[in-house]
């Protein structure tokens, strides 16, 4: 009758497991993010008609613009699934620390974003003839930037999903707050593609790490109040 | 089992509950009745720790809200008019997920027991999106009792169900209550409430306007009692 409550870690991974199982079955969220990302990459490719030199300078910007918009699609949908059928209440009724809900949703969202990135990066390399985006350092920055973007995005989507204008509200709330992480990501990944010294990309890299830590900590502290009625 | 004193709930300038007192003994089945907008759902959401009281004290299973909400949630099951189920998971996967969220170890036998109780064992591997509204509501009850709670709250469980589905739900509700659990159910269906509950509380204008047990209805019926309480 009275079971010991699951740990934060167990509850977090129960949510991740549930989200991945549901998504791999329906593929609603991933397919929307993927199709959108591919269209953006294609549109940039045809619209800009870039020469080789210009391509190098815009690669980081094009990729991060694509991932930011595709990420917003995923964040909105991921939280809307919980809200529309009352499942958010189901999660809130569990006898666990409510930050487990944040961590569970954030890890699932990050997994979806990384899957999209893993498909889009080779496609981009093919279309733009740009193989330097396969460098380990570039992929590291991609990971750090995605963590920061998803951390703040998951927190804000939990707020915006409770409003009538959630589809519009999330990008309006998210983009201004995510500017530091997007700028630092573009700067660091652009530097890596251009073959800059490590010292040159150290500042945006530090900013990314600090941003990630701050927003994960803030979300951990305030998530309970965000979802409370 | 449930003890509420001078409960006030405000949303901005609007006061929904106005000093509500409410007490339920272990094993009681209370039907909470009242017109739309009386505050029934708001009250149940406070008992379920989904909403914070503005003023007053709320105790469930000996634990006070909102300070000991995790302990309350461990002893509580909630069924609302929404099923709180994931359509892209099977019935079994939904129950597995909630069993993990409630910290149940070796939950396979418990899931089989619950599915059999709500009459869905044969459909355990089917996606919830293929279920009828009545089947989803029965599975929602299974979800709510997967951790064998002491208290179960039902918020308008019959909403959107046809006659057959409602009758099947009656049986499930009876078996939930038969285990000695404390049940609080809001409903607009007076006939069903009269059939199932042992006590009837009328919530009107944010307070309990009247309360009666089954024994009090020797010379009257629930509809007259309800109308009188609402008018007063």
Interface residues (C-beta under 8 A of the other chain):
Chain A: X1 X2 X3 X4 X5 X6 X10 X11 X14 X15 X17 X18 X21 X22 X23 X25 X26 X81 X85 X86 X87 X89 X90 X91 X92 X93 X94 X95 X96 X97 X228 X229
Chain B: X45 X48 X49 X50 X51 X52 X70 X71 X73 X74 X75 X76 X78 X80 X82 X83 X84 X85 X86 X87 X88 X89 X93 X97 X98 X100 X101 X102 X103 X104 X105 X127 X143 X147 X148 X149 X150
